[in-house]
Amino acid sequence: MYIIPEQLFREFRKVSSNNRSPHDGRHVETLAYLIGYQSDGNLIGTDLVFPKQSATSSHVEDRGKYCCLNKFEFWQKLYQFILLGINEEDSGLEWIFKNLIYSEERGRPYLMSWIHSHVGGAECFFSSVDVHTQHTLAKFHEAVIGMVIQLNENDEIVHHDFYEMSRQGLRHVENCSKKRNCNSRQQHDSCYNTNLYKSSSDKVMLHDDVGLRVQNFMLPNIGLQNQHFNNEKHHQQPCGNETHHPMVNNNSNISQIHQILKFLFQKVNVFQDN
């Protein structure tokens, strides 16, 4: 059972209601991570972290250097960081698992949920980008479930739900991610299917006896970034978000990548150990 403080909704609303575009004053999506610890077979939420992020009304991403959704993107960012000297900051997840360390009292921290808001009339559901995000995060953090919070223009939480992959979704998205032309960062019809995920709200218990520590690393007036994303041309149904960096064009050859292979696997092991 996932035991989640009801305080989470109050804290998320405080932050997301002020997360607006500086251009038109409308809400943009907000991203957060819920971290917790295991006790008596349950996962208990203790920390809500808002990473530095950039967002539009249909897109949000963690602004860290290693928050990637597949191995190819991870290699790209690592190559960029080492060989090109790009000095980016830790992703929210990297910061979390560097600072919320194992303790004898609580054990190791777990990523319980990645949370994002839907705004502008978008209801609670998983887009094709969201199912890829959930699928990939679950490879590193097996307990993770996705949470979508619907926020209206009056700063009210209209609805929320928790999601995990269905068996069909696990097979389908895994096969999709192996295709050479797969771009998990863009909406695509083949993974835009409600049969690929299911609600996991029956695994969640909301409880106000559990305290929640909130850490907010969002930049002031983060709002709408002055950039355009290819995935903003959506289907008729409002679609969700992505939680990673834009793709960087990289013409590196395989021999250069091999020079950082050792460092790569060390970094991957950090994710897997957590």
Steps between C-alpha positions, in 0.01 A plus 500: 500500500614855419428725797499858375444810715196704400727798557650418160197646321512822698871543440477412131214745454700780664785455254307411184244780539784754480674324212373712212615624165648850511351555153131431554473431874359151448617193689788290373560142609682427826723203581578350841636178651365322807763314699432260782620208708381147557340397828313176575459430131360847424662796328453820700544836326724741689654744249351703217765649272439755224809493275618789286289466189382661180142474384221597265129431527556149362861418582730494801855380545755457777792730425777262606776343296419132556120497503470298179239256383705240318857375467563686176405834656708417809806435282442827317483706817799329653707555185393863493590549866846339486632581153329832438527630855134586540456601862143410582354438843384172647153382407242500775530124537879513519485765770240299690702180513818686588339676794227266625733222597457168672442509873471214748169634624330537162706289263556615144282765332257403224368702211130446568352725234581747227229764497396749238205728451263524206378851433296690244211257515706183452356212702685229693651238270837380368616621160739299283788699649376423849485123445861508377598705806325257735646198323856631522485627858360165612811328364714689751239548775272198504255645752430823311150594390400805299263761635306755296334799666243699306512871586242749373545870436357581845797322659281212612594134481214352301613139492803277549592142426791259533619285210725206425569297189268215401648170384410589145660840547827354630539283191384763257710790627808279537467396135437860395808626683718251311401636160760714329244768417353512851503846654359462849506878537232564240136402500433205270183310420642152557539562875198725539273235646320473833555123496874557556455620858258457788397683813686400815288710737392181677859468625502849651387609845480872573588581859554827685682350797817479291711815477640615168820693445486728195804620307449735208787564257290662230631829367285808568255574220608191315199524275507437131848465360596685183533186296277284286450129538411272213250309709275803553298406193259277685215266436145618555515359851732715718824316550744473786858591558855382480753519777833515324728722293450588135696277263845634415643441154816297542728376222746322727633168382506177694870515583448825688212352692716205602741739667237576761352150522642432845361822639167428335451168671602650832227756454243243396582295807423800718145501361464125529631487856237749599 
